[in-house]
Amino acid sequence: QVELVESGGGLVQSGESLKLSCAASGSIDTINLMAWYRQAPGKKRALVAQIAPAGVTHYADSMQDRFTISRDGNTIYLQMNNLKPEDTAVYYCHLLMPPSQNYWGQGTQVTVSS
């Protein structure tokens, strides 16, 4: 059984920062990929950034300017700086392990007021 627990969301003003955390527990394969996705109201869930155990990262277009993904073992973080109202969304942690095992966290709300 695998569990992903996110934390760190909240309400902030435009220009402020937040750091999200996601801790994965259970039977975690050493070969895996962890990621942050977000889903804004009325929009599809979309990739923000992903990170492999060795620290190799990939960001969706335009995300790397203000967002930084990092990892410590099976815990990942998302540092979000200079937040904007359009960053308002539910942020989800995701874990992918072979063969095609997908796990999602419960989501954490980030709301940015103007």
C-alpha positions in Angstrom: 0.0 0.0 0.0 1.3 3.4 -1.0 0.2 6.7 0.5 1.0 10.2 -0.5 0.4 13.0 2.0 0.7 16.6 0.9 1.0 19.7 3.0 1.8 23.4 2.8 -1.0 24.9 0.9 -2.9 27.9 1.9 -4.0 31.5 1.2 -1.4 34.0 0.2 -1.2 37.4 -1.4 0.2 38.0 -4.9 4.0 38.1 -4.8 4.3 35.9 -1.8 5.8 32.4 -1.6 4.7 28.9 -0.5 6.5 25.6 -0.1 4.5 22.4 -0.6 5.6 19.0 0.7 4.6 15.5 -0.3 5.7 12.4 1.7 5.4 9.0 0.1 5.2 6.0 2.3 4.7 2.3 1.8 6.3 0.0 -0.8 8.1 2.5 -2.9 10.2 1.1 -5.8 13.7 2.6 -6.2 12.7 3.2 -9.8 10.1 5.9 -9.6 9.1 9.4 -10.7 7.4 11.9 -8.5 5.7 15.0 -9.6 3.5 17.9 -8.9 0.4 18.6 -10.9 -2.2 21.3 -10.4 -5.8 21.7 -11.3 -7.3 25.2 -11.5 -11.1 25.7 -11.4 -12.7 24.6 -14.7 -9.4 23.3 -16.1 -7.8 20.0 -16.6 -5.1 18.7 -14.2 -1.7 19.7 -15.6 1.9 18.9 -14.9 3.9 21.4 -13.0 7.2 19.6 -12.5 8.6 16.1 -12.0 11.7 14.7 -10.4 13.5 11.3 -10.4 15.4 9.8 -7.5 18.7 11.0 -8.8 17.4 14.5 -8.9 16.8 14.9 -12.6 14.0 17.4 -13.1 11.6 18.4 -15.8 9.3 21.4 -15.7 6.3 22.2 -17.8 6.6 25.3 -20.0 7.0 28.5 -18.0 7.0 26.8 -14.6 10.7 26.9 -14.0 10.8 30.7 -13.7 9.1 30.7 -10.3 8.7 27.1 -9.2 11.5 24.7 -8.0 11.0 21.1 -7.4 13.3 19.2 -5.0 13.5 15.8 -3.4 14.8 14.2 -0.2 14.3 10.5 -0.5 10.6 9.8 -1.0 9.6 13.3 0.0 9.3 16.0 -2.6 8.9 19.7 -2.3 7.6 22.5 -4.5 9.0 26.0 -3.7 6.7 28.5 -5.3 7.9 32.1 -5.5 6.2 35.3 -6.6 2.8 33.7 -6.7 0.1 35.1 -9.0 -3.6 34.7 -8.9 -3.5 32.4 -11.9 -1.5 30.0 -9.7 -4.6 29.4 -7.7 -5.4 25.6 -7.9 -5.4 22.4 -6.1 -1.9 21.0 -6.2 -1.5 17.2 -6.4 1.4 15.0 -5.7 1.9 12.0 -8.1 4.0 8.9 -7.9 4.7 6.7 -10.9 6.4 3.3 -10.5 6.8 0.3 -12.8 4.8 -1.2 -14.3 2.5 1.8 -14.8 1.5 2.1 -11.2 0.0 5.6 -10.5 -0.7 7.1 -7.1 -2.1 10.5 -6.3 -2.2 12.5 -3.1 -5.4 14.0 -1.8 -4.5 17.5 -3.1 -3.7 20.7 -1.3 -5.4 24.0 -2.1 -3.3 27.0 -3.0 -5.2 30.3 -3.3 -3.5 33.5 -4.3 -5.3 36.8 -3.8 -4.6 39.9 -5.9 
